[in-house]
Amino acid sequence: MADLSDVEIGLAILATQAVYPSGSSSASITGQDCRVYRGWPLPAPLNSDLRNGIANVTVFPDEQPGRVTAFYPDDNQVINTGPLLTAAVDGTAVTFGGTAQIGQMAGLLVDGKAYPYRVAAGDSAASVAANLADLVRADQIATLNGPTLVVPAAVHLVARVVVLNQLQQQLRRQERLFHVACWCPSPATRDQVAVAIDQVIAPLAFLSFPEGTAGRITYHGTTVSDRGEDAFLYRRDLIYQVEYPTILTSPISEMLFGDLILNTDQMIV
């Protein structure tokens, strides 16, 4: 579920891209190291960095708690990633391919009887076929050649692979202000860092989150602080308003085989 931490991480990633446009292994736009992190800086490390020409960029929520903008108690969405394991039937033979991963289930339907197998850690297409062959052999002959399984006596043979999906329910949306604060050793560095970050964030309408949702992001304002008691600190806060969702995520399985009706003429699966 999207959380304050997800918003902070997303903004910190964007700020890092702004000050290290060629990647963090290359030089920053200031020519000096630049630290980007969440939260409020500790005074001693910050003062040390500033005296050594190192800018700090921190991301944190505003003191105001924000507000809930909407509730969506019945807004459900199934995130279907699709299985990476494949199964192809050719007559009485089934050939498995692709990638076997935890969360997938493979199954055979042989003349109306289902044989399901849940993929385990370390499985491959060949081991999935082998495990299904063992299940079928309890009732009839099944031969195996690598990832290909053959049931010679089968009249109706169906093979399927399903995956454990995610059910997402959007519980509410809320908005809050977030600061991207630039703590710099000189006015020139402050201007350079702040402008670069704003140019990366300003064109965005949405901030993406790991679970696939997004938050609406808009510019809210800027504050500037030159502390007279500290000649090395020049600060500018870029303030953005982010409206983001709170999502409840739970696993949901696909049906491998449904109700079976078998007669001499037709089988429905």
N, C-alpha and C positions, 0 to 999 in steps of 0.2 A: 504494500500500500504506500502511496505517496505520503511523505512526512516532511516536516521541517528540514530534516537532515538531507532528504533527496533534493530539495530546492537549493540548500546551501552547497551541496556537492555539485549540482549542475552549474550554479553560478561560478564556483571555484574552478571548474573545468574550463569554462569560457574565459575566465580571467587568465588562467594559465596559457591558453591558446593565444591570447592577446599579447602577453608579455614575452612569450616564447613562440613566435610564429613559425619557426623552423623546428620546433620540438625542444623538449627540456634538455636534450643532450647538446644543443647548440647555444650560442650566446643569446642573452635576452636583448630586448630593444634598447635597454640602458647601457649595455656593455658590461654591467655588473650583475652579480647574482640578484635574484628577486624571489622572495619567499611568498607563496600563495597558500593560504590555509583557512580553515573555519575557526570562528570564535574570536575572542578578544586577545590581543597580544599581551604577553607578560612584559612588564616594564624593563627589567634588566636585559633580557635578550634583545628587545626592540631597540633600546638605547645603544647597545653594542653594535647592532646591525647598522643603525643610522650613522654612527660615527665611522663605520667602515664603508659607507656608500651603498649599503644594501637596502633596497626598498622592500617593504612588507605590504602584501595585499590580503586583507582578511574579509571574510563573509560571515555575516551574522544577522539575525532577525531584529527588527525594530522593537523597542520596548513596548509599544502599543500591541495588544493581543490580537488585533485583527478582528474579522467578523465572518460569520457563516453567510454565504450568499445563496445557497440552495440546498435542498434535500432531494435525494433520488432513491428512496427505499426500494423501489421495484425495478430499477434500471439494471438488468442483468445482461451480461455478455459472455459468451463462451469463446475463449482464445484457443483456436484449433491450429496447432503447429504442423499436424500431419506426421505420419510415421516415416522414419528413414529406412526401415526394413521393408522390403518388397516381397511379394509372392506371386508367381506366375504359374498358371495351370495349363498344361498341355496334355489333354486326354486323361490318363491315370497318373500323370507325373506332376509334381509341384517343385518348382525351383525357387529357392529363396536367395535374395541378393540385398545389396545395400548395407546399411549399418544397423547392427543390433544394439539397442540402448535400453537401459532401465526405464520403465514407464511405458513400454510397448508390450502388446500381447499379440501373439500369433495363434492361429487356429485353423484346423481342418474340419470340414463337414463331409463325412464319408457316408453316403447312403442314409442321410438323416441323423447320424450320430455325430455330436460335436466333440472335438478334442482340442481343448485350449491349452496354451502354454504361455506363462508370463516370463518375459525376457529377464535374465539375471545378469549380474555384473560379470564381465568377461566373456559373454556369449558372442558368437559370430553367426553368420548366416548358416554355416554348416552345422554348428552345434544346435541351433534352433531346429533345423531339419532332423537332426539325430534325436532330439528329445521328443519331437512329435512322432517320429517313427516308433519310438519305444511305447508311446501311448496307444498308437494304432495296433501294434503287435499283440496287445492284450485281446484283440478281437479277430484279427486276420493278418495275413502276410503283408509286410511292408519292407521294401528294400531301400537301400541308401547308397548314394554315390556322391560324396561331398555334400553340397547344398541341395541336391536333388533327391526327393523322396518319391517313390513309386508305390502305389497301392494297386496291384494288378487286377484284383477282383472288383474294384470300385465301379459302380454304375453312375453315380452322381458324386462328383468331387468338387468341393468349393474350398478355396483358401483365402483367408483374410488376415490383415494386420491392422490393429487399432492402437491408439496412443492415449495416455492419460492426459486429458486437457485441463485447462484452468477456467473455473467459473469466476467471473469478476462482477461484484455488485458495488456500484458507486453509492456510498452512504451519504456523502455530502460534498459540497465544494466550499472552500474557504479562501479568503484573500488576506494577505499580510504584506507589510513592507519589509524589504531586505536591503541591507547596506553592503555595498562593495567598497570597503574603505582602503584608500591608498595612503600608506604611512611612508613618507619619503624624506631623503636627506637634504633636498634642495627644491626650490620652487620649480626649476626646469624639469627635474625628474618627476615631480608630482604631476605636472602638466602632461608630460610625455606618457606616463603610465596611465593616467586617468583617461586621456583622450583615446588611447589604444583600446582600453577595455570597453569604453562606451561605443566605439565604432564596431566592435564585435557584437555587443549585446543589443544595441539600439535597433538594428534591422529585424530582430527576431519578434515574431508575434506569439510564439509558443516555446516553452521550455520542456524538452522531452525527459521522461523519467524511465527507469529501467524496466518497469512492468508493462510498458507500452502506452501509458497515459501521457497527458501533457498538461502543462499549466499555462494559462494566459499571462504574458508578461508585458508590462508597460512601464515607461519611465515616469518616475514620480517627482524627482527633484535632485538637487545637489547642495551639499553643505561644504564649506571651506573653513579650516581652522589652522591658524599659524600661532602656535603657543609661544608667547614671548619669553617664558621661563626656560624654554628649551630651544636653543638656536639651531638644532639639527632636525627638528620635527616640522614637516610641512604636510598637512593632511587634507585630503578631499574625499568626501563620501558620495558615491553614486547610489541613489536610492531607487529601487525598482519595486513595483507592486506586482505580486504574483498571485493569481487565483489558481488553486490546485485542488485536485480531488482526493478524498479519502476513500480508498478501495479495499473491500474485503475480498480476498482471493482464497478459493478452496478448490481442491482437485475434483474432477468429474470424469468418469470413465465413459468411453464410447461402447456401444453394444457390439459385441463380436458377431453373434448370431441371434436373430430374433425368434419369434414363434415359428415353429416348423410344422408344416402340414405336408404329409407324405402319402401319396397314393400311387396307383399304378401308372398314372398319366402325368402327374405334375408334382413338383416339389417347390414350395415357396420359402425363401429364406430372407 
